[in-house]
Amino acid sequence: MMKRGCTTALLVCLLLLSSCASFSGRSKEVGLPRDLPPLSSARSLGTGVSYLSYQGEKDFPPFHLLIIVPSQGAQVLPLAPFPHGTDVAKAFRSALSQHPEAVAAFTGAPFVSVGGAGSKRLEAIGSWLVDGREYGARQRQWGVLFRDETGYGIVSADGDVPDHPLWLVGTYLPILKSGDTIGIHGRRHARTAFGIGGSKASASLFVLVVEGDSLFQPGLTSRETAGILSHYGAREGINLDGGDAAAIAFIDNGGKKPIRFYRGKRRHLPCYFIVLSGQG
């Protein structure tokens, strides 16, 4: 009887802790830690691409940040989606090994399972335009990340999207506009976000992956995520995806070290981006 009582008490405690973690998703915003690493501490992954990470503290989760400089030839590309999803680790290794200039990869955009029993497939909810082909379900999108001949851009779903983009991806809502945080998602989760700083002629791109969704570290709100992007120089930002679908990988030290990656609990995903270094 004592053993059963102890087990019950332990389960109750775990449920209470879980409730507290869920409730903390709507708690007061946390400020940025004072010990965030400076951009100068980022290590190069290749020409025009660098990486820095933060190990986290009690009230602030770990995160990973890629800094991409298009003027140095570096670029971000969405891949053709995997219709039935693919293992995240396998997709990362494949993408980084098949593209000579690839130094990093990350997961893409909100997706949905469509089709009946025996024919289910995974599709991006919004647009997913790659190499002139539309893959997305186009059911709904809240924001759009794109690249055209003038550079990279972020708009809300009802904004001005270019007529002939080089690629285009439907996403969640923008979270940073003209330097102001505008995110509305109040719950804390792991996050994948994209930021743009500077002018189109001399832009810097930021790919941010925030770890989270564990019992003791739920992640960040969209506004807190925008705060990180702004801290490092982004003026525009958008929430790509998150939760258990947040994932990022990179090849350290110019490919001389094994691929390293962080991923959430979800093992199969359909949508990925790769980051290519410049030719310098």
C-alpha positions as a Markdown table, in Angstrom:
| # | Residue | x | y | z |
|---|---|---|---|---|
| 1 | Met | 0.0 | 0.0 | 0.0 |
| 2 | Met | 2.8 | 2.4 | 0.8 |
| 3 | Lys | 4.5 | 1.7 | -2.5 |
| 4 | Arg | 1.2 | 2.4 | -4.4 |
| 5 | Gly | 0.7 | 5.6 | -2.4 |
| 6 | Cys | 4.3 | 6.8 | -3.2 |
| 7 | Thr | 3.7 | 6.1 | -6.9 |
| 8 | Thr | 0.5 | 8.0 | -6.9 |
| 9 | Ala | 2.1 | 11.0 | -5.1 |
| 10 | Leu | 4.9 | 11.0 | -7.6 |
| 11 | Leu | 2.5 | 11.0 | -10.5 |
| 12 | Val | 0.6 | 13.9 | -8.9 |
| 13 | Cys | 3.8 | 15.9 | -8.5 |
| 14 | Leu | 4.7 | 15.3 | -12.1 |
| 15 | Leu | 1.3 | 16.4 | -13.3 |
| 16 | Leu | 1.6 | 19.6 | -11.2 |
| 17 | Leu | 5.0 | 20.3 | -12.6 |
| 18 | Ser | 3.7 | 19.8 | -16.1 |
| 19 | Ser | 0.8 | 22.1 | -15.4 |
| 20 | Cys | 3.2 | 24.7 | -14.1 |
| 21 | Ala | 5.3 | 24.3 | -17.3 |
| 22 | Ser | 2.2 | 24.8 | -19.4 |
| 23 | Phe | 1.1 | 27.8 | -17.4 |
| 24 | Ser | 4.5 | 29.3 | -17.7 |
| 25 | Gly | 3.9 | 29.5 | -21.5 |
| 26 | Arg | 1.6 | 32.5 | -20.7 |
| 27 | Ser | 3.7 | 34.1 | -18.0 |
| 28 | Lys | 5.3 | 37.4 | -18.1 |
| 29 | Glu | 7.9 | 37.9 | -20.8 |
| 30 | Val | 11.5 | 37.2 | -19.8 |
| 31 | Gly | 14.2 | 39.7 | -20.7 |
| 32 | Leu | 17.3 | 38.7 | -22.7 |
| 33 | Pro | 20.1 | 37.3 | -20.5 |
| 34 | Arg | 23.1 | 39.6 | -20.0 |
| 35 | Asp | 25.6 | 37.0 | -21.0 |
| 36 | Leu | 24.4 | 36.4 | -24.6 |
| 37 | Pro | 27.4 | 35.8 | -26.8 |
| 38 | Pro | 28.4 | 38.7 | -29.1 |
| 39 | Leu | 28.4 | 38.3 | -32.9 |
| 40 | Ser | 32.1 | 38.6 | -32.8 |
| 41 | Ser | 32.3 | 35.2 | -31.1 |
| 42 | Ala | 30.5 | 33.4 | -34.0 |
| 43 | Arg | 32.7 | 30.8 | -35.7 |
| 44 | Ser | 32.9 | 30.5 | -39.5 |
| 45 | Leu | 31.3 | 27.6 | -41.2 |
| 46 | Gly | 32.3 | 28.8 | -44.6 |
| 47 | Thr | 32.5 | 32.0 | -46.7 |
| 48 | Gly | 29.6 | 34.2 | -45.6 |
| 49 | Val | 28.2 | 31.8 | -43.0 |
| 50 | Ser | 28.9 | 31.8 | -39.3 |
| 51 | Tyr | 27.3 | 30.1 | -36.3 |
| 52 | Leu | 27.0 | 30.9 | -32.6 |
| 53 | Ser | 25.1 | 29.2 | -29.8 |
| 54 | Tyr | 23.9 | 30.0 | -26.3 |
| 55 | Gln | 23.9 | 27.2 | -23.7 |
| 56 | Gly | 20.9 | 28.6 | -21.8 |
| 57 | Glu | 20.2 | 29.3 | -18.1 |
| 58 | Lys | 17.5 | 28.6 | -15.6 |
| 59 | Asp | 14.9 | 30.9 | -17.2 |
| 60 | Phe | 16.2 | 31.1 | -20.8 |
| 61 | Pro | 16.6 | 28.2 | -23.2 |
| 62 | Pro | 19.6 | 27.3 | -25.4 |
| 63 | Phe | 19.5 | 28.5 | -28.9 |
| 64 | His | 21.4 | 28.2 | -32.2 |
| 65 | Leu | 22.0 | 31.1 | -34.6 |
| 66 | Leu | 23.2 | 31.1 | -38.2 |
| 67 | Ile | 24.4 | 34.4 | -39.7 |
| 68 | Ile | 24.4 | 34.5 | -43.5 |
| 69 | Val | 25.8 | 37.2 | -45.6 |
| 70 | Pro | 24.5 | 37.1 | -49.2 |
| 71 | Ser | 27.0 | 39.7 | -50.5 |
| 72 | Gln | 29.7 | 37.1 | -49.8 |
| 73 | Gly | 27.9 | 34.6 | -52.0 |
| 74 | Ala | 26.1 | 32.7 | -49.2 |
| 75 | Gln | 22.5 | 31.8 | -49.7 |
| 76 | Val | 19.5 | 30.0 | -48.3 |
| 77 | Leu | 17.5 | 27.6 | -50.4 |
| 78 | Pro | 14.3 | 25.6 | -49.7 |
| 79 | Leu | 14.4 | 22.0 | -50.9 |
| 80 | Ala | 11.7 | 20.1 | -52.7 |
| 81 | Pro | 9.5 | 18.6 | -49.9 |
| 82 | Phe | 9.4 | 14.9 | -49.1 |
| 83 | Pro | 5.8 | 13.9 | -49.7 |
| 84 | His | 5.8 | 11.3 | -47.0 |
| 85 | Gly | 8.2 | 13.0 | -44.7 |
| 86 | Thr | 11.7 | 11.7 | -44.0 |
| 87 | Asp | 13.8 | 11.1 | -41.0 |
| 88 | Val | 15.3 | 14.4 | -39.8 |
| 89 | Ala | 18.8 | 13.1 | -39.2 |
| 90 | Lys | 18.8 | 11.3 | -42.6 |
| 91 | Ala | 17.6 | 14.4 | -44.4 |
| 92 | Phe | 20.2 | 16.6 | -42.8 |
| 93 | Arg | 23.1 | 14.2 | -43.7 |
| 94 | Ser | 21.8 | 13.8 | -47.3 |
| 95 | Ala | 21.4 | 17.5 | -47.9 |
| 96 | Leu | 24.8 | 18.4 | -46.4 |
| 97 | Ser | 26.6 | 15.7 | -48.3 |
| 98 | Gln | 25.0 | 16.1 | -51.7 |
| 99 | His | 25.6 | 19.9 | -52.0 |
| 100 | Pro | 29.3 | 20.8 | -52.0 |
| 101 | Glu | 28.8 | 24.3 | -50.6 |
| 102 | Ala | 26.2 | 23.2 | -48.0 |
| 103 | Val | 27.2 | 24.0 | -44.5 |
| 104 | Ala | 23.9 | 24.0 | -42.6 |
| 105 | Ala | 20.3 | 22.9 | -42.8 |
| 106 | Phe | 17.1 | 23.6 | -40.9 |
| 107 | Thr | 13.5 | 22.6 | -40.9 |
| 108 | Gly | 11.0 | 24.6 | -42.8 |
| 109 | Ala | 7.4 | 25.6 | -42.4 |
| 110 | Pro | 4.0 | 24.5 | -41.0 |
| 111 | Phe | 2.7 | 21.4 | -42.6 |
| 112 | Val | -0.4 | 19.1 | -42.6 |
| 113 | Ser | -1.2 | 15.5 | -43.2 |
| 114 | Val | -3.5 | 15.0 | -46.1 |
| 115 | Gly | -5.1 | 12.1 | -47.9 |
| 116 | Gly | -7.0 | 9.0 | -46.7 |
| 117 | Ala | -5.8 | 5.8 | -45.1 |
| 118 | Gly | -3.0 | 4.2 | -47.0 |
| 119 | Ser | -2.3 | 7.3 | -49.1 |
| 120 | Lys | -1.5 | 10.0 | -46.4 |
| 121 | Arg | 1.2 | 12.5 | -47.2 |
| 122 | Leu | 2.7 | 15.5 | -45.6 |
| 123 | Glu | 2.5 | 18.9 | -47.3 |
| 124 | Ala | 3.3 | 22.5 | -46.4 |
| 125 | Ile | 0.1 | 24.2 | -45.3 |
| 126 | Gly | 0.9 | 27.3 | -47.4 |
| 127 | Ser | 2.8 | 28.0 | -50.5 |
| 128 | Trp | 6.1 | 26.1 | -51.1 |
| 129 | Leu | 7.5 | 27.3 | -54.5 |
| 130 | Val | 10.9 | 25.8 | -55.5 |
| 131 | Asp | 12.4 | 25.8 | -59.0 |
| 132 | Gly | 9.2 | 27.1 | -60.5 |
| 133 | Arg | 7.1 | 24.3 | -59.1 |
| 134 | Glu | 4.4 | 24.6 | -56.4 |
| 135 | Tyr | 4.4 | 21.9 | -53.8 |
| 136 | Gly | 2.3 | 23.3 | -50.9 |
| 137 | Ala | -1.3 | 22.6 | -50.1 |
| 138 | Arg | -2.0 | 26.3 | -50.1 |
| 139 | Gln | -4.7 | 25.8 | -47.4 |
| 140 | Arg | -3.6 | 28.7 | -45.4 |
| 141 | Gln | -0.6 | 30.8 | -44.6 |
| 142 | Trp | 0.0 | 33.6 | -42.1 |
| 143 | Gly | 3.2 | 35.1 | -43.5 |
| 144 | Val | 5.5 | 34.6 | -46.5 |
| 145 | Leu | 9.3 | 34.3 | -46.8 |
| 146 | Phe | 10.7 | 34.8 | -50.3 |
| 147 | Arg | 13.7 | 35.5 | -52.4 |
| 148 | Asp | 13.6 | 37.5 | -55.7 |
| 149 | Glu | 16.2 | 39.1 | -57.9 |
| 150 | Thr | 16.6 | 42.0 | -55.4 |
| 151 | Gly | 17.1 | 39.9 | -52.3 |
| 152 | Tyr | 15.2 | 38.2 | -49.5 |
| 153 | Gly | 11.9 | 39.5 | -48.1 |
| 154 | Ile | 9.2 | 38.9 | -45.4 |
| 155 | Val | 5.6 | 40.0 | -45.7 |
| 156 | Ser | 2.3 | 39.0 | -44.0 |
| 157 | Ala | 0.0 | 36.8 | -46.0 |
| 158 | Asp | -1.9 | 39.7 | -47.4 |
| 159 | Gly | 1.2 | 41.7 | -48.2 |
| 160 | Asp | 2.9 | 42.4 | -51.5 |
| 161 | Val | 4.4 | 39.2 | -52.7 |
| 162 | Pro | 6.6 | 39.5 | -55.9 |
| 163 | Asp | 5.2 | 38.2 | -59.1 |
| 164 | His | 8.2 | 36.1 | -60.0 |
| 165 | Pro | 10.1 | 35.0 | -56.9 |
| 166 | Leu | 13.1 | 32.7 | -57.1 |
| 167 | Trp | 11.5 | 30.8 | -54.3 |
| 168 | Leu | 8.6 | 31.4 | -51.8 |
| 169 | Val | 7.5 | 29.7 | -48.6 |
| 170 | Gly | 4.3 | 30.2 | -46.6 |
| 171 | Thr | 5.0 | 30.5 | -42.9 |
| 172 | Tyr | 3.5 | 31.6 | -39.6 |
| 173 | Leu | 3.1 | 35.2 | -38.7 |
| 174 | Pro | 5.9 | 37.8 | -38.9 |
| 175 | Ile | 7.3 | 38.5 | -35.4 |
| 176 | Leu | 9.6 | 41.5 | -36.1 |
| 177 | Lys | 8.8 | 44.5 | -38.3 |
| 178 | Ser | 11.0 | 47.5 | -38.8 |
| 179 | Gly | 12.8 | 46.6 | -35.5 |
| 180 | Asp | 9.6 | 46.3 | -33.5 |
| 181 | Thr | 8.5 | 43.0 | -32.0 |
| 182 | Ile | 5.0 | 42.1 | -33.2 |
| 183 | Gly | 4.7 | 38.4 | -32.3 |
| 184 | Ile | 1.4 | 37.4 | -30.8 |
| 185 | His | 1.9 | 33.8 | -29.7 |
| 186 | Gly | 2.0 | 33.9 | -25.9 |
| 187 | Arg | 2.9 | 30.3 | -25.2 |
| 188 | Arg | 6.4 | 29.1 | -24.9 |
| 189 | His | 7.7 | 26.6 | -27.4 |
| 190 | Ala | 10.8 | 25.6 | -29.3 |
| 191 | Arg | 11.0 | 28.0 | -32.3 |
| 192 | Thr | 12.5 | 28.2 | -35.8 |
| 193 | Ala | 12.6 | 31.8 | -37.0 |
| 194 | Phe | 14.2 | 33.8 | -39.9 |
| 195 | Gly | 15.4 | 37.4 | -39.7 |
| 196 | Ile | 16.7 | 40.0 | -42.1 |
| 197 | Gly | 18.9 | 42.9 | -41.2 |
| 198 | Gly | 20.4 | 45.8 | -43.1 |
| 199 | Ser | 19.5 | 46.9 | -46.7 |
| 200 | Lys | 18.8 | 44.4 | -49.5 |
| 201 | Ala | 22.2 | 45.4 | -51.0 |
| 202 | Ser | 24.1 | 44.6 | -47.8 |
| 203 | Ala | 21.7 | 42.3 | -45.9 |
| 204 | Ser | 22.5 | 39.9 | -43.2 |
| 205 | Leu | 20.2 | 36.9 | -42.7 |
| 206 | Phe | 19.6 | 35.1 | -39.4 |
| 207 | Val | 18.3 | 31.6 | -38.8 |
| 208 | Leu | 17.4 | 31.1 | -35.2 |
| 209 | Val | 16.4 | 27.8 | -33.6 |
| 210 | Val | 15.3 | 27.9 | -29.9 |
| 211 | Glu | 15.3 | 24.7 | -28.0 |
| 212 | Gly | 12.4 | 23.9 | -25.8 |
| 213 | Asp | 9.2 | 21.9 | -25.2 |
| 214 | Ser | 10.6 | 19.9 | -22.3 |
| 215 | Leu | 9.1 | 19.7 | -18.8 |
| 216 | Phe | 11.6 | 22.2 | -17.3 |
| 217 | Gln | 12.4 | 24.3 | -20.4 |
| 218 | Pro | 9.3 | 25.2 | -22.5 |
| 219 | Gly | 11.1 | 27.5 | -25.0 |
| 220 | Leu | 10.2 | 31.1 | -25.8 |
| 221 | Thr | 7.2 | 33.1 | -26.9 |
| 222 | Ser | 7.2 | 34.6 | -30.4 |
| 223 | Arg | 8.0 | 38.1 | -28.9 |
| 224 | Glu | 10.9 | 36.7 | -26.9 |
| 225 | Thr | 12.1 | 35.0 | -30.0 |
| 226 | Ala | 11.9 | 38.3 | -31.9 |
| 227 | Gly | 13.9 | 39.9 | -29.2 |
| 228 | Ile | 16.9 | 37.6 | -29.9 |
| 229 | Leu | 16.7 | 38.4 | -33.6 |
| 230 | Ser | 16.6 | 42.1 | -32.9 |
| 231 | His | 19.5 | 41.9 | -30.5 |
| 232 | Tyr | 21.7 | 40.5 | -33.2 |
| 233 | Gly | 20.7 | 43.1 | -35.8 |
| 234 | Ala | 17.6 | 41.8 | -37.6 |
| 235 | Arg | 14.9 | 44.4 | -38.5 |
| 236 | Glu | 12.4 | 42.0 | -40.0 |
| 237 | Gly | 11.6 | 38.5 | -38.7 |
| 238 | Ile | 9.2 | 35.7 | -39.2 |
| 239 | Asn | 8.2 | 32.5 | -37.3 |
| 240 | Leu | 8.8 | 29.5 | -39.6 |
| 241 | Asp | 7.8 | 26.7 | -37.4 |
| 242 | Gly | 8.6 | 25.2 | -34.0 |
| 243 | Gly | 7.5 | 22.9 | -31.3 |
| 244 | Asp | 8.7 | 19.3 | -31.8 |
| 245 | Ala | 9.5 | 20.2 | -35.4 |
| 246 | Ala | 12.3 | 22.6 | -34.7 |
| 247 | Ala | 15.6 | 21.3 | -35.9 |
| 248 | Ile | 19.0 | 22.6 | -37.2 |
| 249 | Ala | 22.2 | 20.9 | -38.4 |
| 250 | Phe | 25.6 | 22.2 | -39.4 |
| 251 | Ile | 29.0 | 21.0 | -40.5 |
| 252 | Asp | 31.7 | 22.4 | -38.2 |
| 253 | Asn | 35.2 | 23.4 | -39.1 |
| 254 | Gly | 34.7 | 23.5 | -42.8 |
| 255 | Gly | 33.4 | 19.9 | -43.0 |
| 256 | Lys | 36.4 | 18.4 | -41.1 |
| 257 | Lys | 34.2 | 17.5 | -38.2 |
| 258 | Pro | 31.0 | 15.4 | -38.2 |
| 259 | Ile | 27.6 | 16.9 | -38.7 |
| 260 | Arg | 26.1 | 18.2 | -35.5 |
| 261 | Phe | 22.4 | 18.9 | -35.0 |
| 262 | Tyr | 19.6 | 19.7 | -32.6 |
| 263 | Arg | 16.1 | 18.3 | -33.3 |
| 264 | Gly | 12.8 | 18.2 | -31.4 |
| 265 | Lys | 10.8 | 15.1 | -30.7 |
| 266 | Arg | 9.4 | 14.7 | -34.2 |
| 267 | Arg | 11.5 | 12.4 | -36.3 |
| 268 | His | 9.8 | 12.7 | -39.7 |
| 269 | Leu | 9.3 | 16.1 | -41.4 |
| 270 | Pro | 8.6 | 17.1 | -45.0 |
| 271 | Cys | 10.1 | 20.6 | -45.4 |
| 272 | Tyr | 13.8 | 21.6 | -45.2 |
| 273 | Phe | 16.1 | 24.5 | -46.1 |
| 274 | Ile | 19.8 | 24.3 | -46.8 |
| 275 | Val | 22.4 | 27.1 | -46.3 |
| 276 | Leu | 25.2 | 27.4 | -48.9 |
| 277 | Ser | 28.5 | 29.1 | -48.3 |
| 278 | Gly | 30.0 | 31.4 | -50.8 |
| 279 | Gln | 32.8 | 30.4 | -53.2 |
| 280 | Gly | 35.5 | 32.5 | -51.6 |
